[in-house]
Amino acid sequence: MLNVFILVVSSVALAYLLVQLIKAGRQGRFLQTLRDLLIVFLAILMTAVIFYIGYRFFRTFF
């Protein structure tokens, strides 16, 4: 059940992202929108890496 919920929420988020990219392309702000999305993606990736390193550290020493 949780997997279906995650799939639905992810699909809605991807559809919203595509709509926003199409709107930005029409307004000439496509590159700015892609830059903002890249910054958000990098922030999420960095957070995940920090949590993973912390998890490995605590698992090793405790």
C-alpha positions, 0 to 999 in steps of 0.5 A, spaced: 500 500 500 505 504 501 508 503 495 502 505 491 502 511 495 509 513 493 508 511 486 502 516 485 505 522 489 511 521 485 507 521 478 504 527 480 510 531 482 513 529 475 507 531 472 507 538 475 515 538 474 513 537 466 508 542 466 512 547 470 518 546 465 513 547 459 511 554 462 518 556 463 520 554 456 514 559 453 516 564 458 524 564 456 526 562 463 527 555 461 535 555 463 533 558 470 528 553 472 533 547 470 538 551 474 533 551 480 531 544 479 539 542 479 540 546 486 534 542 489 537 536 486 544 537 489 541 539 496 537 533 496 543 528 494 548 532 499 543 531 505 542 523 503 550 522 503 550 526 509 545 521 513 548 515 509 555 517 512 552 518 519 549 511 519 555 508 516 559 511 522 554 509 528 553 502 525 561 501 525 562 504 532 556 503 536 
